[in-house]
Amino acid sequence: MKIDRRSFLSFTIGGAAGTALTPLPWKITDDLSIWTQMWPWTPVPPDGEASYVNSTCSLCPGGCGITVRKIDDRVVKVEGMKGHPVNDGGICVLGLSGTQLLYGPMRVKTPLKKVNGRFQKISWDDAIAEISSKLGELRSKGKSHKLACISGTDRGTVAELLNRFLSVCGSANFIRTPSMQDSYELTLHLMQGVAGIPGFDVENANFILSFGSGIIDGWGSPVRMFKANSSWKNAGGKVVQIEPRLSNTAAKSNKWIPINPGTEGALALGLANVIIKESLYSKSFINNSSAGFEKWKRRILDGYNPEIVAKVTGIDKATIESLARDFARSAKPLAICGRGQGRAPGSLKEFMAVHALNALVGNINKKGGVWSLPEPDYIGWPELKMDSVASTGMQRGRIDGAGSKKYVHARYLLSRLPEIFNSTDGSPVEVLFVSESNPCYTMPDVSSVKKAFEKIPLVVSFSSYMDETAQMADFILPNHIYLERYEDVPAASGFQKPIIGLSKPVVDPQFNTKHTGDVIIQLAKSMGGFIADAFSWDNYETCLKETLGEKWDELAENGYWVDSVYEAPGWKGGFETASGKFEFTSAEINSLSRYTPVKPQGDEAAFPLVLVPYDSMRLAAGFIGDPPFVIKTVEDTVLKVKDVFVEINPATAGKLGLSEGRYAKLTTPKGSAKVKVHLFDGIMPGIVAMPSGLGHTAYDKFLAGKGININQLTGPVEDTSTGHDAAWGIRAKLVKA
């Protein structure tokens, strides 16, 4: 059967709707309830008094409020907190599994030291003393700059304690793991002049144009986005999803538009071309609140007419034109980007192109649009006093090159480290801390990441779980998990009001673990001098209460603090650029490289297909792995026993002689893997899709050895404007195994 574009779209959207209406989810739930009863470690609470504690989940950047149900001193259920401004009673499947993360076998139960390749128990005092001694030796040799930290976040008191410790020791090498936060914050800086956080007033938007964002697949604050998606449907709003694969988000949208991977920015500029040409833009905003529009307009009209963009994106001219008109004529249109769950920075110019669409329709800092929120500013600790060793070390700059002349706009460039490390015989880092991050699993080209880690003389992991990075560490100093500790959770991804969450210890620590904040304070005190002086608190809880000040009581009672009266800055006074307006172009923007579509790595002749990842709410692909409860819910067309399936269009599979369920060999410039084939009409011809979140080599028997880690097969593609990793796919070939 010949499948043209129209039949391709009609068939796939209809098929997706049918799947959504099957009893499959209920069957999975029934099987799950039986299966979980067979776990030997499943805690069975005795009868006792029930109590409830409000807290904040920190398993992802969503910042959801949770209510924890206890029987006596045992947690029996985690549910969404009713009335919480972010999730209002809802909870995702990972958050629901908090009890397994608390009591499960993947926990690291005591501090460990690697001796002759094997972990041995060590006391907390001895571990801290040994690490302190190594750091003292590093400083005495004038190598303080060879201390580094990889952290999953740069916000909140624990991240600040880590950064402060590095600085007072003499290292500028605090590095956050990459995400869409990098490109969104830089977009706000360049176009609006603000150092802030993007907030999306999704509840009041009525036309959502998503450039690959997994609205119901984990983008932003997942539960909030689930609820917003439902409210759009009930209120007659419209969602258009642009991506090469029919994801859950695409299946639930009003319209799915397949696109060649990496060309989303070109489409955004093509839409801008139509909006400008047909004079559909907001005259009030453009004339009164923008700068550089005329120069930008000429560039868009000259280079991005729909005919050209159609050839680049694979989307026909008529679709581009009608989409532009529908978007611009809507009362409250909102364009968003950050592919999948937003774990990759992407192309800065793509983010700026999408943000320019919001500016064209005047939907900046107003109801239903994109808001700029101030960075949380409640951490007001005393200024650091440094000795000469620290001052000299800080002047050595960063190992990743962020902030240098070549990468002036970047704050962190973790993706560059493997290449930097592996291009020399030695290691630029001699001591590495890793907190709330699992780079030996989550970073592209994992083999090169592990090779780089092997060169580091001393790696210290603060992981609560035996993850891939912890396995490679020399010391594991296990943190309490979020249900056992106090910790601030500033900002909820994409939320449009300033908010601070508080994780609280709903139970005592179950094992011999210690709060990372306490470890850093104790480590600093053991080193003495200026380093000890920089950490005057007795312990982390004292530090946290002092830092939060008058907000503490409200946080302790409710589990969160929110500035409920905060309103969008508006057009007047909402921009801090040199012109005081939204800037389509400026000297700083013009210094960036011109937009070009992101090309996947690899030679097309040798690798005729493109492999892309896809995200699922059932597969945790960040710093934490799936609990047993969640991995069981993964469909058999994604994972069957230990085999992962890759999705491929039947037309493409037919040309390759591949059929449903057949083993195949998937090869990219970075490696190869044995996979099974799943024929899926909801993916563009020439594309192969593989899920993120599988292929663990660590954790426990419920998760390890299941599927393939797609990061074994992918590699970074450097954005020439920033140095960030802009890749979302890699060239590949698929042959019979």
Secondary structure, DSSP 8 states (H G I E B T S, - for coil): ----HHHHHHHHHHHHHHHHTSSHHHHHHHHHHHHGGG-TT-----S--EEEEEEE--SSTT--EEEEEEETTEEEEEEE-TT-TTTTT---HHHHTHHHHHHSTTB--S-EEEETTEEEE--HHHHHHHHHHHHHHHHHTT-GGGEEEEES-S-SHHHHHHHHHHHHHT---EEE---HHHHHHHHHHHHH---EEEEE-GGG-SEEEEEEE-TTTT-SSHHHHHHHHHHHHHTT-EEEEESSB--HHHHHSSEEE---TT-HHHHHHHHHHHHHHTT-S-HHHHHHHEESHHHHHHHHHHH--HHHHHHHHS--HHHHHHHHHHHHHSSSEEEEEEEETS-S---HHHHHHHHHHHHHTT-BSSTTSEEEEE-------------HHHHHHHTT--TT-TTSSTTTT-S--GGGHHHHHHTSSS-S-SEEEEES--HHHHSSSHHHHHHHHHH-SEEEE--SB--HHHHH-SEE-----TTSS-EEEE--TB-SS-EEEEE--SS--SSS---HHHHHHHHHHHH-HHHHHT---SSHHHHHHHHHGGGHHHHHHHSEEE-TT-----STT---STTSSEESS-HHHHTS--------BS-TTT--EEEEEE-BTTB--SSS---HHHHTTS-TTTEETTEEEEEE-HHHHHHHT--TT-EEEEEETTEEEEEEEEE-TTB-TTEEEEESS---SSS-TTTTTSS--GGGT----B-TTT--B--S-EEEEEEE-
